[in-house]
């Protein structure tokens, strides 16, 4: 049995087949690494975009917190929001200081 195994391993066909299998295995391993790297890059890009959106929202929130009631109402109406009557914002003018 050992003699048969030795003669099979010495055969150029068996050696070529083993080399091909190892080559395919190495190729599959490399493709897995490339795919994994691509996945990690996509996740990193999504996180960068999410962080950018969060920073922009924080800037918007800070700007909104500084607005008076009148300014906030006026910006809402200019943005297409609808209020019961057009002069509703005027009633808010000067309330901030009281």
C-alpha positions in Angstrom: 0.0 0.0 0.0 2.8 2.4 0.9 4.6 1.5 -2.3 1.5 2.3 -4.3 1.1 5.7 -2.6 4.7 6.5 -3.3 4.4 5.6 -6.9 1.2 7.6 -7.3 2.8 10.7 -5.7 5.7 10.2 -8.0 3.4 10.3 -11.0 3.6 13.5 -13.0 -0.2 13.4 -13.5 -0.9 13.2 -9.8 1.6 16.0 -9.1 0.0 18.2 -11.7 -3.4 17.5 -10.3 -2.3 18.4 -6.8 -0.7 21.5 -8.1 -3.9 22.5 -9.9 -6.0 21.9 -6.8 -3.6 24.0 -4.7 -3.7 26.7 -7.4 -7.5 26.7 -7.4 -7.6 26.8 -3.6 -5.2 29.7 -3.6 -7.2 31.5 -6.2 -10.4 31.0 -4.2 -8.7 32.2 -1.0 -7.5 35.3 -2.9 -11.0 36.0 -4.3 -12.4 35.7 -0.8 -9.9 38.2 0.5 -10.7 40.6 -2.4 -14.4 40.3 -1.8 -14.0 40.8 1.9 -11.9 43.9 1.3 -14.5 45.3 -1.1 -17.2 44.7 1.6 -15.2 46.4 4.2 -14.6 49.4 1.9 -18.4 49.6 1.2 -19.2 49.5 4.9 -16.5 52.2 5.6 -18.0 54.4 2.8 -21.5 54.0 4.2 -20.3 55.0 7.7 -18.5 58.1 6.3 -21.7 59.1 4.5 -23.8 58.5 7.7 -21.3 60.6 9.7 -21.4 63.4 7.2 -25.3 63.4 7.3 -25.2 63.4 11.1 -22.8 66.4 11.1 -25.0 68.3 8.7 -28.1 67.6 10.8 -26.3 68.8 13.9 -25.5 72.1 12.1 -29.1 72.4 11.0 -30.4 71.7 14.5 -28.0 74.3 16.0 -29.2 76.9 13.5 -32.8 76.1 14.3 -32.3 76.4 18.0 -31.1 79.9 17.5 -34.2 81.0 15.6 -37.0 83.0 17.4 -40.5 81.7 17.2 -41.3 84.2 14.5 -38.2 83.2 12.4 -39.0 79.5 12.7 -42.7 80.1 11.7 -41.5 82.3 8.7 -39.0 79.6 7.6 -41.7 77.0 7.8 -44.1 79.0 5.7 -41.4 79.7 3.1 -40.6 76.0 3.0 -44.1 75.2 1.7 -45.7 74.5 5.1 -49.3 75.7 5.4 -50.6 77.6 8.3 -54.3 78.4 9.0 -54.0 82.1 8.1 -51.2 84.0 6.4 -50.6 86.4 9.3 -50.1 83.7 11.9 -46.3 84.4 12.1 -46.9 88.1 12.7 -48.5 87.2 16.0 -45.3 85.5 17.1 -43.1 88.6 16.5 -41.7 89.9 19.7 -42.8 87.0 21.9 -39.2 85.7 22.2 -38.1 88.6 24.4 -41.2 88.5 26.7 
